[in-house]
Amino acid sequence: MNRYKFGIIFAVLGIIFSSLLMIISTYAYFTVPVEGESKDIALMTFNDNTDIIFEDTSNVSIVNFYTGEEITKTFTVTNTSKYPLYYDILLNNVVNNFEDPSDLVYEISSNNKGAYRNQSIMPKENEIIASYIRIEPQVTQTYNMKIKFLETNKDQTSNMNKTFSSNIKLVPSKGLNVGENVYKNKTLLEMIIKSSISSFDQINFSNEEIVDGVYYTNSSNDGITTYFYRGSNELNNNVLIDNICYKILRTTENSNIRLIYNGVYNNGVCEKPILEDKTSFNLKSDYNAYVGYMYGDANSSSYKNEHNNYNSSRIKKLLEKWYDNNLKNNNLIVDDTIYCSNRETSEFLLKGVLYGTKGYSNNNTGYISSNNENYTYYCHNLNDRLSKNYNGSMKVLNESIGLITLDEIMYAGFIQNKQNINNYLYTTDDYWTMSPAYYNGFNAYNFSVINGKINKNNVTDELGIRPVITISKNAIIKSGDGSVTSPYILE
């Protein structure tokens, strides 16, 4: 009997203790310390802190659209709190029966550092189209989202009388609470974000009048806000690590920082912005496979087999060897980021020759970077998202290293068909990019930079190498202002 009473007492005490733990943990979950405050504040829900107003409704509906038709959705977001907020824009309840999805596109523009995304294909299912958008206290961001049925030179009858519908929804960014930042104080990332240009207009990739600065875009994987340097060699985007010079290109999807090799530091000068030895991209070029940084079975019977990630290109092997000799033990370097070998195919005419979309064996094939006026950091195929240890990618790299892509070059301020001698990526040396161009039935061609001009070279040509690496978002600026004469030194 006594044992029974004691059992009841212990059971009651256990319930009380568990309840207290739940109360404490719930309080801890719903509170966050805010810099400058002497006490914690209760986190409010995203909707409690914002006013979201649509000009008509949040629904996007397209029925029986004809080629060339477009609609625009307008809405505003206001942060009514006294703390910065981060949010995502989601297309919810998507219905899309377009047979060729590439015919239906959208773009997003805004003010006050809202999201910006250049022309992108409408998703076939629910998708976040812009994320980690910061809105300051008491600020209103106004959005225009344009949806268009493209008019192209191909037969588009299969997409006539089709339907697209969705709801535009705003949700709080995952993992960020009131008052929190994506960066830590005194870091290189903080400097990049805080110096970004506040008014962002759509980039005209043909416009030669470029204002130096840090810009941003949501044309990236998962629509994540990405910051990038664009302009001349006067930009303060120079970094020195272990006596090796780099230029900052941009931030990545996980807010780390991408750098491109810019030579060896000697008596205050960065010398020779490519590695000493030139190389071919691959040893062979007679099949589609050889456009790849990695590749599958050459002369196969399917795109998938041709572009699997079984084999390393010659240039990949040389880059990994350089990484092992120069960066292996540097804890600033991260291994959880994506390098894009963009082998998405695209149909186009070039000098009267039709390049198709088969992508295998010796079929004439166009790759999307050759057919793109709307450049993007978005890596179309999961199979082309190469990493060492990044979630949502192919974990196939031995070391976290790659090459610059054509899209990164264009965002940096290069102009097609022009020698870009004033751009910060200019060098008289020739170097490879990571972006495939086309396969012409005989040889594979990838994009390159020849004396400051964008070019296409047979992958067996011998060109220079400029390694691209990624460093931690938590790297702290120890000294320097990022100029050519005083590069950032990092902790």
C-alpha positions in Angstrom: 0.0 0.0 0.0 2.8 2.4 0.9 4.6 1.5 -2.2 1.4 2.2 -4.2 1.1 5.7 -2.5 4.7 6.5 -3.3 4.1 5.4 -6.9 1.3 7.9 -7.2 3.3 10.7 -5.5 6.3 10.1 -7.9 3.9 10.0 -10.9 2.3 13.3 -9.9 5.8 14.9 -9.4 6.9 13.6 -12.8 3.9 15.2 -14.5 4.6 18.6 -12.7 8.3 18.4 -13.6 7.5 17.6 -17.3 5.0 20.5 -17.4 7.6 22.9 -16.0 10.1 21.7 -18.7 7.5 22.3 -21.4 6.8 25.8 -20.1 10.5 26.7 -19.9 11.3 25.3 -23.3 8.3 27.0 -24.9 9.3 30.3 -23.4 12.9 29.8 -24.7 11.6 29.0 -28.2 9.4 32.1 -28.4 12.0 34.6 -27.1 15.2 35.9 -28.5 17.7 38.4 -27.2 17.9 41.5 -29.4 21.1 43.6 -29.6 20.7 46.8 -27.6 17.8 45.5 -25.4 18.4 44.7 -21.8 15.8 41.9 -21.8 14.3 39.3 -24.1 11.3 40.2 -26.2 8.5 37.8 -27.2 8.6 36.8 -30.9 5.5 37.8 -32.7 4.3 35.9 -35.7 5.3 37.2 -39.2 1.7 38.3 -39.9 1.5 40.3 -36.7 4.5 42.3 -37.8 3.6 42.9 -41.4 0.9 44.4 -43.6 0.6 42.6 -47.0 -1.7 44.2 -49.5 -2.5 42.9 -53.0 -3.8 45.4 -55.7 -6.5 42.9 -56.6 -6.0 39.4 -55.1 -3.1 37.1 -54.3 -4.3 34.6 -57.0 -2.5 34.3 -60.4 -4.7 32.8 -63.0 -4.0 32.3 -66.7 -6.5 30.6 -69.0 -6.4 30.4 -72.8 -3.4 32.7 -73.0 -1.9 33.5 -76.5 1.8 33.9 -77.2 3.0 37.4 -76.3 0.3 38.0 -73.7 1.3 39.0 -70.2 -0.2 40.1 -66.8 1.3 41.9 -63.8 0.5 41.3 -60.2 1.3 44.2 -57.8 1.5 43.9 -54.0 3.2 45.6 -51.0 4.8 44.4 -47.9 5.2 46.7 -44.8 7.2 45.9 -41.7 5.2 47.4 -38.9 7.5 46.3 -36.1 10.7 48.0 -34.8 13.0 45.1 -35.8 14.2 43.8 -39.2 12.3 40.8 -40.6 13.2 38.2 -43.2 10.6 36.5 -45.4 10.1 34.3 -48.5 7.8 34.6 -51.5 6.1 31.3 -52.3 3.9 30.2 -55.2 1.3 28.0 -53.5 -1.4 25.7 -54.9 0.3 25.6 -58.3 -1.6 24.2 -61.3 0.5 24.3 -64.5 -0.4 22.1 -67.5 1.8 23.8 -70.0 3.5 21.0 -72.0 6.6 23.0 -72.6 7.2 24.8 -69.3 9.9 27.2 -70.8 7.1 29.1 -72.7 5.6 30.5 -69.5 8.0 32.8 -67.5 7.9 35.4 -64.8 10.1 38.2 -63.4 10.0 40.1 -60.1 11.0 43.7 -59.4 10.7 45.8 -56.3 12.0 48.8 -54.4 13.6 49.4 -51.0 15.8 46.2 -51.3 12.9 43.9 -51.9 13.4 40.8 -54.0 14.5 40.9 -57.6 14.5 38.0 -60.0 15.1 38.2 -63.8 13.1 36.1 -66.3 12.6 32.6 -64.9 10.5 29.6 -65.9 7.2 29.2 -64.0 7.3 26.2 -61.7 5.2 23.1 -62.2 4.6 22.7 -58.5 4.7 24.7 -55.3 8.0 26.6 -55.0 9.8 29.3 -53.1 10.7 31.9 -55.8 12.5 34.4 -53.6 13.8 33.9 -50.1 15.8 35.5 -47.2 14.5 39.0 -48.2 15.2 41.5 -45.5 12.8 44.3 -44.7 13.8 47.1 -42.3 11.5 48.4 -39.6 8.7 50.7 -40.8 9.6 50.2 -44.5 7.3 49.3 -47.3 8.4 47.3 -50.3 6.3 47.4 -53.5 6.4 44.5 -55.9 5.6 43.9 -59.5 5.5 40.3 -60.7 5.1 40.0 -64.5 3.9 36.7 -66.0 4.3 36.2 -69.8 3.6 33.6 -72.4 6.7 33.9 -74.5 6.5 34.2 -78.3 9.3 32.1 -79.9 10.3 30.8 -83.3 9.2 27.2 -82.6 5.8 25.6 -82.8 3.9 26.5 -79.7 0.5 25.0 -80.5 0.9 22.4 -77.7 0.8 25.2 -75.1 -2.3 26.9 -76.5 -5.5 26.7 -74.3 -3.4 25.7 -71.3 -3.9 26.8 -67.7 -1.7 28.2 -64.9 -2.9 29.2 -61.5 -1.3 29.8 -58.1 -1.5 31.9 -55.0 1.3 34.2 -54.0 2.1 33.7 -50.4 4.6 35.4 -48.0 6.0 33.4 -45.2 8.8 34.0 -42.6 12.2 32.8 -43.7 13.2 29.5 -42.1 15.6 29.7 -39.2 15.5 33.5 -38.8 13.6 35.2 -36.0 12.9 38.8 -35.1 16.1 40.8 -34.7 18.4 38.2 -36.1 20.8 38.7 -39.1 22.2 36.4 -41.7 25.6 37.8 -40.8 27.8 38.3 -37.7 29.3 41.6 -36.8 32.7 42.6 -38.2 32.6 39.8 -40.8 33.3 40.1 -44.5 29.7 39.1 -45.2 28.3 42.0 -43.1 30.4 44.4 -45.0 29.2 43.0 -48.4 25.5 43.1 -47.4 25.6 46.6 -45.8 27.4 48.1 -48.8 24.9 46.7 -51.3 23.2 49.2 -53.6 19.8 50.1 -52.2 18.0 50.8 -55.5 18.1 47.8 -57.8 17.0 48.1 -61.4 16.8 45.3 -63.8 20.3 44.6 -65.2 20.7 45.2 -68.9 23.4 42.8 -69.8 24.1 44.8 -73.0 24.4 48.2 -71.3 28.0 49.4 -71.2 27.3 52.1 -68.6 27.9 50.1 -65.4 27.9 51.7 -62.0 30.5 50.0 -59.7 28.9 48.4 -56.6 27.5 45.5 -54.7 24.2 44.4 -56.2 21.7 41.7 -55.3 19.4 39.2 -57.0 17.1 36.4 -56.2 17.8 34.6 -59.5 19.5 31.8 -57.6 18.9 28.3 -56.2 15.8 28.4 -53.9 15.4 32.1 -54.8 17.9 33.0 -52.0 19.1 36.7 -51.9 22.6 36.7 -53.4 24.9 39.7 -53.4 27.5 40.2 -56.1 30.2 42.7 -57.2 29.7 44.4 -60.6 32.0 46.9 -62.3 35.6 47.9 -62.7 38.9 47.1 -61.0 38.3 50.1 -58.7 35.9 47.9 -56.6 37.0 47.1 -53.1 36.7 43.3 -53.6 40.3 42.2 -53.1 41.2 39.5 -50.5 44.6 38.1 -49.5 44.8 34.5 -48.1 48.1 32.8 -47.5 49.9 35.2 -49.9 47.4 34.4 -52.7 45.3 37.1 -54.2 41.6 36.7 -54.9 38.6 38.8 -56.1 35.2 38.5 -54.4 32.6 37.4 -56.9 29.5 37.0 -54.9 27.8 35.3 -51.9 26.4 31.8 -52.3 23.1 30.2 -51.4 24.3 29.5 -47.9 25.7 33.0 -47.5 29.3 31.9 -47.8 31.6 34.0 -50.1 32.9 33.0 -53.5 36.3 34.1 -54.6 38.3 33.8 -57.9 42.1 33.5 -58.0 43.9 36.7 -59.0 47.6 35.8 -58.6 50.4 35.6 -56.1 51.1 38.6 -53.8 54.6 39.9 -54.3 55.8 43.3 -52.9 52.3 44.7 -52.7 51.3 43.5 -56.2 49.2 40.6 -57.4 51.1 39.0 -60.1 49.9 36.6 -62.9 46.1 36.1 -62.3 46.1 32.6 -63.7 47.9 29.5 -62.6 51.3 28.9 -64.1 50.4 25.9 -66.3 47.8 26.0 -69.1 45.6 23.0 -69.7 42.8 21.5 -71.9 39.4 21.2 -70.2 39.3 17.6 -71.3 41.6 15.3 -73.2 38.9 14.4 -75.8 36.2 16.5 -77.4 34.4 14.0 -79.9 31.2 13.5 -77.8 28.8 15.5 -75.8 30.1 14.1 -72.5 33.3 16.2 -72.7 31.6 19.5 -72.1 31.4 18.4 -68.4 33.4 19.3 -65.4 32.4 15.7 -64.6 31.0 13.3 -67.2 29.5 9.9 -67.8 29.8 7.4 -70.7 30.8 9.1 -73.9 28.9 8.0 -77.0 26.0 6.7 -74.9 22.4 6.3 -76.0 20.8 8.7 -73.5 21.4 12.2 -72.0 21.5 10.7 -68.5 24.3 8.2 -69.2 26.3 10.8 -71.2 26.2 13.4 -68.4 26.4 11.2 -65.3 29.1 12.3 -62.8 31.4 9.2 -62.9 34.5 10.7 -64.5 36.5 13.8 -63.6 37.6 16.2 -66.3 41.3 16.9 -66.7 40.8 20.5 -65.4 39.0 19.2 -62.3 41.9 16.9 -61.4 44.4 19.8 -61.8 42.3 22.1 -59.6 42.0 19.5 -56.9 45.7 19.0 -56.9 46.3 22.7 -56.6 43.7 22.8 -53.7 45.6 20.1 -51.9 48.9 21.9 -52.2 47.7 25.4 -51.3 44.4 25.3 -49.3 43.9 21.9 -47.7 44.6 23.0 -44.1 43.1 26.5 -44.3 40.0 26.7 -42.0 38.6 29.7 -43.8 37.8 27.5 -46.8 34.4 25.7 -46.7 33.3 22.5 -48.4 29.5 22.9 -48.3 28.7 24.9 -51.5 27.6 24.3 -55.0 29.6 24.6 -58.2 27.3 24.5 -61.3 28.3 22.6 -64.4 25.2 23.8 -66.3 24.5 21.1 -68.9 20.9 22.0 -69.4 20.2 21.8 -73.1 18.6 24.4 -75.2 17.6 24.6 -78.9 18.9 27.5 -81.0 20.3 28.4 -84.4 24.0 29.4 -84.8 25.4 30.4 -88.2 22.5 28.5 -89.9 23.1 25.3 -87.9 20.3 24.0 -85.6 21.5 22.9 -82.2 19.0 20.5 -80.5 18.4 19.2 -77.0 19.4 15.5 -77.1 22.8 16.0 -75.4 24.3 12.6 -76.0 26.7 10.8 -78.4 27.5 13.0 -81.4 24.1 14.7 -81.7 24.3 18.5 -82.4 23.4 20.0 -79.0 23.0 23.5 -77.6 23.6 24.2 -73.9 21.6 26.9 -72.2 24.5 29.3 -71.5 24.7 29.9 -75.3 21.0 30.8 -75.5 20.6 33.1 -72.6 20.0 36.8 -72.3 18.6 36.4 -68.8 21.6 35.2 -67.0 21.1 33.6 -63.6 22.8 31.9 -60.7 20.1 29.3 -60.8 21.6 25.8 -61.6 18.8 24.1 -63.6 19.7 20.4 -63.1 20.3 18.7 -59.8 22.8 16.5 -61.6 24.8 19.7 -62.4 24.9 21.0 -58.8 28.3 19.6 -57.7 29.6 19.8 -54.2 31.7 18.0 -51.6 29.1 18.0 -48.8 26.2 20.4 -49.5 22.6 19.2 -49.0 20.4 19.2 -52.1 23.4 18.6 -54.4 25.5 15.8 -56.0 28.2 15.1 -53.4 30.8 14.2 -55.9 33.7 16.6 -55.5 36.9 15.5 -53.8 37.6 19.2 -52.9 35.4 22.3 -52.8 36.8 24.0 -55.9 35.6 24.9 -59.4 35.7 27.5 -62.1 33.8 30.7 -62.8 30.6 30.3 -64.8 29.5 32.4 -67.8 26.6 33.7 -65.7 29.0 34.9 -63.0 31.1 36.7 -65.6 28.0 38.5 -67.0 26.8 39.5 -63.5 30.3 40.9 -62.9 29.8 43.3 -65.8 31.1 41.7 -68.9 29.4 42.6 -72.2 29.1 40.0 -74.9 31.1 40.5 -78.2 33.2 43.2 -76.5 36.7 43.4 -75.0 36.0 44.2 -71.3 39.3 45.8 -70.4 37.8 47.9 -67.5 36.1 45.0 -65.7 37.6 43.6 -62.5 37.9 40.2 -64.1 39.9 41.4 -67.1 43.3 40.0 -67.7 45.4 39.7 -70.8 45.7 35.9 -70.1 43.1 33.5 -71.5 41.2 31.2 -69.1 38.4 28.6 -69.0 34.9 28.9 -67.5 32.9 26.0 -66.2 30.0 26.6 -68.7 29.3 24.4 -71.7 28.6 26.1 -75.0 27.6 23.5 -77.6 28.5 20.3 -79.4 28.6 20.7 -83.1 28.5 17.1 -84.2 32.3 16.8 -84.2 33.7 18.6 -81.1 32.6 19.9 -77.7 33.0 23.6 -77.0 33.0 25.4 -73.6 33.0 29.1 -72.8 36.3 30.9 -72.1 37.7 34.4 -71.7 40.3 35.4 -74.3 42.0 38.7 -73.6 38.9 40.1 -71.8 36.4 38.9 -74.4 33.9 36.0 -74.0 34.8 33.2 -76.4 34.0 29.5 -77.1 36.9 27.0 -77.3 37.3 23.4 -78.2 37.6 21.6 -74.9 41.0 20.2 -76.0 42.5 23.7 -76.4 45.1 24.7 -73.9 44.0 27.7 -71.8 44.7 29.2 -68.3 43.1 28.3 -65.0 41.6 30.7 -62.4 40.5 28.6 -59.5 37.2 29.5 -57.8 36.9 28.8 -54.0 34.4 29.6 -51.3 35.2 30.9 -47.8 33.2 31.0 -44.6 30.5 33.6 -44.0 32.0 34.0 -40.5 35.4 35.2 -41.8 36.3 38.4 -39.8 38.1 41.3 -41.4 41.4 41.8 -39.6 42.7 44.6 -41.7 42.5 46.3 -45.1 39.8 48.1 -47.0 39.5 45.7 -50.0 41.2 48.0 -52.5 44.0 46.7 -54.8 46.6 48.3 -52.6 45.1 47.3 -49.3 43.3 43.9 -49.7 41.2 42.4 -46.9 43.2 40.3 -44.5 40.9 37.8 -42.7 40.8 35.9 -39.5 
